[in-house]
Amino acid sequence: MPGTSARLLKLLSLLQTHHDRSGAELADRLGVTPRTIRRDVERLRELGYPVHATQGTAGYRLGAGASLPPLLLDDDEAVAVAVGLRTAAGGSVAGLEETSLRALTKLEQVLPPRLRHRVSTLLTVTVRVGGTGPAVSPDTLMAIAEACRRRERLRFDYTSPRGGDTVRSVEPHNLVSFDRHWYLVAWDTDRDDWRAFRVDRLSPRTPTGPRFAPRRPPGGDVAAYLSHRLSSQTWPCRATVTLHEPAEAVADRVWPGMGVVEAVDDHSCLLHVGADTPSALVWMITSVDADFTLTSGPPELADALRAQAARCLHAVRAT
């Protein structure tokens, strides 16, 4: 049986999961009697931890407090937080890099040597490839998040990628972090339709507008809606092909932002894709490695597919 101090720390760690824990469960996990658990809970309360008794389950829950002592992390949690802070330091939120590095420095100072070595080893051999997206203001993100949470209309100045500044009024639904960019998915009240806005191109106006009843996003999936817009509707060349395999069989071959898979039946699905050129579309479609039929697209795409087929046949004959 662990000593009293070690047992208190273990008990606190169990309670910090924010799940209701019965006294019997806690006693079993710590190898003590329910009576000992009751005494240990009282000790935690004396130390300032708001441990609440739960009704109906004869259990306990750790509540939120204004002046909680430091949280406890097990080994895996400490490593995960350290790596997460290092990753966040290269993120796209303005000012987050300095804050993350400052928090990481504090965490590393209290990590035991064995964990500090694990974190250092992982970060030393890790290389980041690719740049970050445009930086967004944390104040802007919080203003949008608050409007989403409160279901209040949001007005903002928006710079279109095609040029020109407009004032938009929307019912904000979700913030989405996608491919190093932040997007707001919202119902545009002026255009009476769903829209996606780049957060780095908008500047919220205050105060927010009236409350609104939440709408169901297209297809019930905000991420899929945004992926569809980014992979097809915003590109100059767009196409749809019928893949002669079920959707679940090809889903892992279509990466986010490349295209959207739409189930048709047990033997086929539609793939909606977009790119800058017909040649790029050919590469994207054939990379899925499935038999397909061109359903819709620019005339140049059919020519590009024929040219690619002839090139492949010529390569085989040459051998």
Sequence and secondary structure as in RCSB ss.txt:
>XXXX:A:sequence
MPGTSARLLKLLSLLQTHHDRSGAELADRLGVTPRTIRRDVERLRELGYPVHATQGTAGYRLGAGASLPPLLLDD
DEAVAVAVGLRTAAGGSVAGLEETSLRALTKLEQVLPPRLRHRVSTLLTVTVRVGGTGPAVSPDTLMAIAEACRR
RERLRFDYTSPRGGDTVRSVEPHNLVSFDRHWYLVAWDTDRDDWRAFRVDRLSPRTPTGPRFAPRRPPGGDVAAY
LSHRLSSQTWPCRATVTLHEPAEAVADRVWPGMGVVEAVDDHSCLLHVGADTPSALVWMITSVDADFTLTSGPPE
LADALRAQAARCLHAVRAT
>XXXX:A:secstr
   HHHHHHHHHHHHTT S EEHHHHHHHHTS HHHHHHHHHHHHHTT  EEEETTTTEEEE   TT       H
HHHHHHHHHHHHHTTSSBTTHHHHHHHHHHHHHHHS HHHHHHHHHHHHT    S     B HHHHHHHHHHHHH
TB EEEEEE TTS EEEEEEEEEEEEEETTEEEEEEEETTTTEEEEEEGGGEEEESS   B      GGG HHHH
HHHIIIIITSSEEEEEEESS HHHHGGGS TTTEEEEE SSS EEEEEEESSHHHHHHHHHHT S EEEEE  HH
HHHHHHHHHHHHHHHHHH 
